[in-house]
Amino acid sequence: MMLRLNGSLITTLLAGLLLVGCSANLSTLDDLLAEREPTQRERVMGIREALELGATRAAGELSQRGGYAESSLYRIELPEELQSIAQRLRQFGMGNQLDEVERLMNRAAEHAAGEAREVFVDVVRDMTVTDALGIIRGHETAATEYFRDRSEGVLKQRYQPIIESNLRQIGFYSYYQDFLSVYQQLPLSNKPDIDLEQHVLNRSLDGLFRQVAVEEGLIREDPLGRGSRLIERVFRQ
């Protein structure tokens, strides 16, 4: 009986020593990997991971209710050329309708932002080694510019019907028509054309890419905390 107990105790001690040894070896391996220059494959993997993280976070944040409407940076307002006219319309008692038009424009942009993630993931998958190296060696918004160059056209195609559909579903056009009917009766010359759908589309994409740039900056500043060990190795080289 005593021998069995001693045997079990010895087995436990040996197992513990092996675990400690393995842990030490793994720690040493991590240190060695951290010191070694990343391979090209690792560079591409790290950049892809960083891009997907940053883009997903940006799209996720802006797709939440209030992502645009409650943001001092991204809130979509009436076009600048209409601001003076909007003030006149408020004097005609159109203040509530104007406020609702802006609220609904922002809500449509928030709905559309949810589509961005899938497009960004496709862009990441198509990235080449040359693309990845260019981003690593580029300036602080190189990844964002890469995204915008590769995805803006596709995003516009995806956003357009979503924004139009959401504007229609959430009652935007009834307020918009009220706005237009009064606007058309104003005794003003050289009235600017009003295409609020296109305005929402452009402003929503501008906000999206600005937020992608913010996320990129955070990852570059703290690649381990905001990313992973692989991302840190890639950006620290």
Residue, then its C-alpha position, 0 to 999 in steps of 0.5 A: m500500500m505504501l509503495r503504491l502511494n509513493g509510486s503515485l506521489i513520484t508520478t505526480l512529481l514527475a508530471g509536475l516537473l515535466l509541465v514546468g519544463c514545458s512551460a519554460n520551453l514554451s516561454t523560451l520559444d516565444d522569446l525566440l520567435a519575438e526576436r526572429e524577423p517575421t517571414q513574408r507569410e507571417r507578415v501577410m498574416g499579421i497585416r490581414e489580421a490587423l486590417e480585419l480587426g480594425a475594419t470590423r471594429a470600425a464597422g461595428e461601432l458605426s452600425q450601432r444605434g447612435g453610431y453616427a447620430e450621437s457622434s460629434l465627428y460623424r453625425i450627418e447633417l444637411p449639406e452645407e449649401l442648404q444650411s442657410i435655407a434650412q434656417r429660413l425653413r425653420q422660420f416657416g415652422m419646419g424645425n421638427q421636420l428638418d430635425e427628423v430628416e437628419r435623424l433618419m439620415n443618420r439611422a440609414a447610415e448606421h444600418a448600411a455600416g453593417e454591410a462594410r464588414e463583409v466587403f472588408v473581409d473580401v478585400v483582406r483575403d485578396m491581399t498580396v505579399t506586396d500589398a502587405l509589405g507596402i502597408i507595413r512600410g507605409h505611413e500611419t494610415a497606409a492600411t486605411e488608404y489601401f482599404r478605401d482604394r480597394s473597397e469604396g466602389v464596392l461599398k457604394q454599390r452595396y450601400q446605395p440600395i441599403i440606404e434607399s431601402n432604410l430611408r423608405q422603411i423608416g419614414f424618411y420620404s414623408y418628411y423629405q417631401d414636406f421639406l421639398s414642398v416648402y423649399q420649392q416655394l421659397p422665393l430664392s434664385n439659384k437653388p442648389d439641387i438636393d440629392l440627400e440619398q447621395h449626401v448620406l452615401n458619401r458622408s456615411l462612407d467618409g465617416l466609416f473610413r475615418q473610423v478605420a483610420v482611428e482603429e489603425g492608429l490604435i493598433r499601430e500604437d499598441p499592436l499587442g494590446r489592440g491586436s495580437r502577438l503576431i501583429e506586434r511582431v509584424f509592426r515592431q520590426 
